[in-house]
Amino acid sequence: MNTETSTQTNWRAKSASQTRLAFGQALLEIGERETRSVVLSADTQDLLGIRPWIAKYPERFIEIGIAEQNAIGVASGLATTGLQPYVCAYAPFITARSMEQIRNDVAYANQRVVIGAAASGISLGVAGGTHHALEDLALMRSLPNMTVIVPADVNEAYYATLATLDIDGPVYMRLGGRTPEPPVTEDEASFTFGRAARLRPGDDVTVIACGALVEPAIRASDTLRAEDIDVRVLNMHTIKPLDRDAILHAAAETSGIVTAEEHRCTGGLGGAVAELLAVTHPTPMRMVAMPDEFAVVGPTGPLREKYGMSAEAIVTACRELLA
Amino acid sequence: MTEAREALLKRLDNEARKLRRNVWRALRAGGGGHAGGSASAADVLAALYFHRMRLRPSEPEWPDRDRFVLSKGHANAALGAVLVQAGFVDDSLLDRFYHFESPFGMHPDIKLPGVEMCTGALGHGLAIAMGMALGARIQNKDFHTFVMLGDAELHEGSNWEAAMAAGHYRLNSLTAIIDHNKIGQSGRIDELIRLDPLGDKWRSFGWEVREIDGHNMADIVDTFDAVPLHEDRPTAVIAHTVKGKGVSFAEDTYLWHSNSVDDEIHAKALSELGDA
């Protein structure tokens, strides 16, 4: 494996409009650097922008069709022969439907399979509850050996995808849909695997966010700064393994922790942080997440507002902790 | 029949008998287990490991080895036995079936040398084997991948996803063997969910199919010698077998899908199987 140029690239965030497409673009660079890489599609060639890969590496591309269980099983078999499979799929289907294949064939057998899971959260809002992935982090996070990454913007998605070259085990990469994903990270490489990025300093309260809720967390921090409330913002892009140090520092140095994620309130980022703090450093917390229900049909933005996954909800949660 | 061939068949029959004895030995060590499906698979396994497959037991990770995936992982006693007999692992493994922290539990564990995948959750092995065969194709390797499926396992829909895709990709380096003993955990498969016409199902997915007597070593060897049966298709071998083969009280009954084995039952089984 050739990784000496891991931070050297001409890639720029603006060249991809969404994290799902940044994943596909990063695959092209992976294809050059790692000749053992193979891409699998579950009828998702456009969803993850892999047509350029197919054109460039037809011999290292496998279309599986709409058969997610088979995609994971085949990827596991490929990995046993020394290849490095990247499975491109829809988050709601590749996780819930293929859970047994991911658990047994990939995680239990500890095969190096990377799952690029697009259209996560409520990014497919109008498609309805059948197409929302609001429990995928809980499912993937519960598996031993599994690495779980949630990029917040296209830049981070690109570099996080490249970082999989150095991860010797299964990876779940949670990607968005067609909703715009405003930039929150630096243009050049800023992704450090397993290390939360501190996007705003602050000692009053901490917001730990991932994915689509990182940008609202920054806005919430800026809003409260105008009131002389300093909100630390951590971008917890790696959900597993969790950056314990960053969380424990935040718990010790600020008055409380708000977690924010586009995922159901059970078992996601909030759950991960709470599990750690409950036994190591009990800390007042609020969780900004999807309530314990299925979302109605609607565009993603209004759905986020309706279910309280917004900057306003984060502001309210911070105020509650400081009250 | 030439003398060499006669000797080959005799040797393989002997390995199969030894394999069945070792299965019962493991089951005694574990206090029980899946006698029926392990015994039905024994002749095919003997032909694969002692005749057809290209293996280096002293180098289990040899990249060019032929692959075998036991999708019907509950027959792991038979897999452990064949790996012992082939020299992948020490004979003492058979005395540690189900034991605490043993690499030899009810289902195959990739940590045991010679085991290619953790299987036993049914409906997984064909997709995995298909991935191995594609891995060979992509890397220009000429190893062959065999996967053994249970017949009742074919109720799992994931098999047919893999069967369709392997047919589409014309994976001639993939051979699926269906251990067709006609009996599942709860009774006769016809009375659970009908599989027939089984051969036609595979053919319609683009596979070359041959039905054989899975206890007739000449039939088994002829078939494996001819694999791949078609240059442009994956091969499906439907091996008609008897569940619990070789031990009268365990034959052709769902009661011996899985059952307890004590010293007395073990002794009775061995006396029927004869010396290896």
Interface residues (C-beta under 8 A of the other chain):
Chain A: V38 E59 R60 I62 I64 G65 A67 Q69 N70 I72 G73 V74 A75 S76 G77 L78 A79 T80 T81 G82 L83 P85 E100 Q101 N104 D105 Y108 A109 N110
Chain B: P63 R67 I110 E116 M117 C118 T119 A121 G123 H124 L126 A127 I128 A129 M130 G131 M132 A133 L134 G135 A136 I138 Q139 K141 S158 E161 A162 M164 A165 Y169
